[in-house]
Each structure stands twice: as C-alpha cells, then as structure tokens.
C-alpha cells in the first residue's frame, strides 16, 4: 500500500471511528431522554417501575453500543495491520489471523475466526499501539471490569435461556455506563494517536 493510499485509509478510519463513537454516545442520550419522558408521564415513580419501563430502550442501547464496539475494533485493528505492514513492523501469522478474523484449519481451508469481545478489544489496542511504537496492556482496573460485566449482559440478552435473562437492571445499566465510558475514552485516545502531528503515517 502506497503513501497516498495509506493516507486515505487513515482518513477513512478516523471518520468511521468518529461516527461509531457518536452512535455510542447518542444511544446513552436516548436512555436519558426516555428516563425524563417517563418521569414526566407519572405523578409518582419508584425505581422498580422506572426500571420496568426502561427495558426496551436499555436492550436497544446495549445492542447498539456493542455493535459499535465490534465495528470500532474491526476497523481499528485492520488499519493497524496496514500501518504495521507500511512501517515494516513485524506481525506474527497468529496475530494477522486474529486481525483478519480468518484462520486455516488442518485441511488447509480458510475459515472465519471471531475472537470473543474481551479478547478482540485487547488484540485491537495491542496491535494499534505497536503500530505507533508503544507497548499496551489492559490492566484489570474497575472500569475494565465494568465493561466485562456489560459484555456478560449483552451475551445474556442475545442468547436468553428464559424471560428473566432479558432484564437489564439499574445496576446493570450503571455498570454498562462506566464500562462504556472507559471504552469511549480509550477510542478517543485512538483518534488522538491517529491525528497526532497532523500526519499519522
């Protein structure tokens, strides 16, 4: 990939990342708006009733945010692979397969290979920061743990075994919000890295 093409790839990635981050933030605003509207509609409103009324929008928010997260990871790690190749930074075959989400089975056939969300985020940040000459490792801090809890909620409502598993509690929502805040801030850091010095390449 030549310089001009690489430049276009970076510019495209920045635009897509900004769009997906906007989707994440807008989904939170929809929940806040729904809370305001519900409170205005009822003379008395306890936490349990509010939680019950919020269920559809909480599920929509959770699905929307994780769709954005998966999209952000996919675009970021593919761009990072191009940057590594462009700069001559070594990438192992296993890492390349993780980025491309494809692997070769024992019969030599190429098959899809989708990492779990937690690993996907770690792999993405790892190869991104390596493309810029930094070592990156996620520590088990509180907001990362909250994001992991949010992943569990997403998995539960995506593959429910019973009706109760479709419920997102107020505690779930608070955990999700903290986890999503960490993710959003991390990807704003990604944008800063890509835009640094006005010449990310």
PECOR-V471125 format. One record per residue. N is the residue number from 1. RES is the residue in one small letter. SS is DSSP state (h for helix, s for strand, l for the rest). PSI is psi in radians with two decimals (999 if undefined). NEAR is the number of other C-alpha atoms within 8 Angstrom. Layout:
BEGIN
n = [N;N]
res = [RES;RES]
ss = [SS;SS]
psi = [PSI;PSI]
near = [NEAR;NEAR]
END
This chain:
BEGIN
n = [1;2;3;4;5;6;7;8;9;10;11;12;13;14;15;16;17;18;19;20;21;22;23;24;25;26;27;28;29;30;31;32;33;34;35;36;37;38;39;40;41;42;43;44;45;46;47;48;49;50;51;52;53;54;55;56;57;58;59;60;61;62;63;64;65;66;67;68;69;70;71;72;73;74;75;76;77;78;79;80;81;82;83;84;85;86;87;88;89;90;91;92;93;94;95;96;97;98;99;100;101;102;103;104;105;106;107;108;109;110;111;112;113;114;115;116;117;118;119;120;121;122;123;124;125;126;127;128;129;130;131;132;133;134;135;136;137;138;139;140;141;142;143;144;145;146;147;148;149;150;151;152;153;154;155;156;157;158;159;160;161;162;163;164;165;166;167;168;169;170;171;172;173;174;175;176;177;178;179;180;181;182;183;184;185;186;187;188;189;190;191;192;193;194;195;196;197;198;199;200;201]
res = [x;x;x;x;x;x;x;x;x;x;x;x;x;x;x;x;x;x;x;x;x;x;x;x;x;x;x;x;x;x;x;x;x;x;x;x;x;x;x;x;x;x;x;x;x;x;x;x;x;x;x;x;x;x;x;x;x;x;x;x;x;x;x;x;x;x;x;x;x;x;x;x;x;x;x;x;x;x;x;x;x;x;x;x;x;x;x;x;x;x;x;x;x;x;x;x;x;x;x;x;x;x;x;x;x;x;x;x;x;x;x;x;x;x;x;x;x;x;x;x;x;x;x;x;x;x;x;x;x;x;x;x;x;x;x;x;x;x;x;x;x;x;x;x;x;x;x;x;x;x;x;x;x;x;x;x;x;x;x;x;x;x;x;x;x;x;x;x;x;x;x;x;x;x;x;x;x;x;x;x;x;x;x;x;x;x;x;x;x;x;x;x;x;x;x;x;x;x;x;x;x]
ss = [l;l;h;h;h;h;h;h;h;h;h;h;h;h;h;h;h;h;h;h;h;h;h;h;h;h;h;h;h;h;h;h;h;h;h;h;h;h;h;h;h;l;l;l;l;l;h;h;h;h;h;h;h;h;h;h;h;h;h;h;h;h;h;h;h;h;h;h;h;h;h;h;h;h;h;h;h;h;h;h;h;h;h;h;h;h;h;l;l;l;l;l;h;h;h;h;h;h;h;h;l;s;s;s;l;l;l;l;l;s;s;s;l;l;l;l;h;h;h;h;h;h;h;h;h;h;h;h;h;h;h;l;l;l;l;l;l;l;l;l;l;h;h;h;h;h;h;h;h;h;h;h;h;h;h;h;h;h;l;l;l;l;h;h;h;h;l;l;l;h;h;h;h;h;h;h;h;h;h;h;h;h;h;h;h;h;h;h;h;h;h;h;h;h;h;h;h;h;l;l;l]
psi = [2.17;3.03;-0.86;-0.73;-0.69;-0.71;-0.77;-0.69;-0.75;-0.79;-0.75;-0.74;-0.74;-0.79;-0.75;-0.74;-0.76;-0.71;-0.79;-0.64;-0.66;-0.72;-0.75;-0.81;-0.64;-0.62;-0.62;-0.68;-0.61;-0.69;-0.80;-0.73;-0.72;-0.70;-0.79;-0.79;-0.71;-0.77;-0.60;-0.47;-0.25;2.32;-0.70;2.43;1.95;2.93;-0.67;-0.73;-0.72;-0.79;-0.76;-0.73;-0.46;-0.15;-0.88;-0.78;-0.54;-0.69;-0.72;-0.78;-0.80;-0.81;-0.74;-0.79;-0.74;-0.51;-0.72;-0.74;-0.80;-0.70;-0.72;-0.76;-0.80;-0.85;-0.73;-0.77;-0.55;-0.72;-0.74;-0.67;-0.77;-0.74;-0.74;-0.81;-0.73;-0.62;0.00;0.48;2.19;2.42;2.24;2.83;-0.70;-0.75;-0.70;-0.72;-0.67;-0.73;-0.84;-0.16;0.65;2.53;2.98;2.22;-3.12;-0.32;0.08;0.21;2.38;2.23;2.72;2.53;1.81;2.03;2.68;2.72;-0.79;-0.83;-0.62;-0.78;-0.79;-0.81;-0.70;-0.87;-0.59;-0.90;-0.54;-0.91;-0.55;-0.64;-0.43;0.18;0.34;2.68;2.35;2.39;2.29;2.17;2.76;1.08;3.01;-0.72;-0.55;-0.73;-0.66;-0.69;-0.68;-0.67;-0.71;-0.65;-0.73;-0.70;-0.82;-0.79;-0.68;-0.77;-0.29;-0.60;1.12;2.44;-0.31;3.02;-0.66;-0.52;-0.16;-0.14;2.36;1.99;2.96;-0.67;-0.74;-0.80;-0.72;-0.71;-0.78;-0.80;-0.74;-0.71;-0.75;-0.58;-0.75;-0.78;-0.80;-0.79;-0.67;-0.75;-0.35;-0.58;-0.64;-0.80;-0.74;-0.75;-0.77;-0.54;-0.07;2.45;0.23;0.07;1.51;-0.19;999]
near = [6;6;6;6;8;13;9;8;9;11;8;8;11;10;8;9;13;8;8;12;11;8;11;11;8;8;11;9;8;9;12;8;8;10;10;8;8;10;11;7;6;7;6;5;8;6;6;6;8;12;10;7;8;11;10;7;10;11;11;8;11;9;9;11;11;9;8;12;9;9;9;11;11;10;10;12;14;10;11;11;14;10;11;13;9;10;7;6;8;6;8;6;6;6;8;10;11;13;13;7;10;12;10;9;8;5;5;6;7;8;8;7;9;7;8;6;8;8;8;10;9;10;11;13;11;11;11;12;11;11;13;6;6;7;7;8;7;6;5;6;6;6;10;12;10;12;15;10;11;12;10;8;10;11;8;10;11;6;6;9;5;6;7;5;9;10;8;10;7;7;6;11;10;8;12;12;8;11;15;9;9;11;9;9;8;8;10;8;8;8;10;8;8;10;9;8;5;5;7;9;5]
END
